Amino acid sequence: MGDSLADRLDALLPQTQCTRCSFAGCRPYADALAAGLAGPDQCPPGGDETAAALAALLGLTPRPVARHFGVPGPPRVAVIDEAACIGCAKCLPACPVDAILGARRQMHTVIAAECNGCELCLAPCPVDCIVMQPTHEPALPLATIRALAQRYRGRYQAHLARAARRSAERDRQLRGLDHAEVP
């Protein structure tokens, strides 16, 4: 990670990639913060402590997370009602940390220890078999949030790399079909 203002702001974020801040992920939000296009009070997963840390780095007066972005709270994880899951696999690409296991036409499940609570798997589920449940842990201290953020950042980068490889392979296959002789 570099030493730019955006890098330092990104390092303070929980790396859930949840988009609740109105940006496409934590890095775009950090870039907008550094450019003065967003406020430090837009990250519900980071909570009021992260909002205060962002404000301090920007030299602004701290304020709690603006509630129209979401309400900070204790950690939550996705849980799939496996009996109701139809195996559509729409939740798989939505998970930025690849915490959901399953295959098309098969039941899916969430690896609770890897779920970052982003809620991005909820919207694509056509049968609403995914719910968010508390982890029964109290609100996490800032140091724990930072440690988890490092793990989530690595999992997110791996997710992006896998998606890029799949896309490149699809492109190669399509180019190969374009050149194939038609009987």
Protein Blocks (a to p, Z undefined) as FASTA:
>chain_A
ZZbfklmmmmmpgolonomnopabjklmmmmmmnopacfklcfknommlmmmmmmmnopa
cddddfklopcdddddddddfklpgolommmmmpmnlpagcdehiacdddfklpgolomm
mmmpmnlpaccddehiacddfklmmmmmmmmmmmmmmmmmmmmmmmmmmmmmmmmmmmpc
cZZ
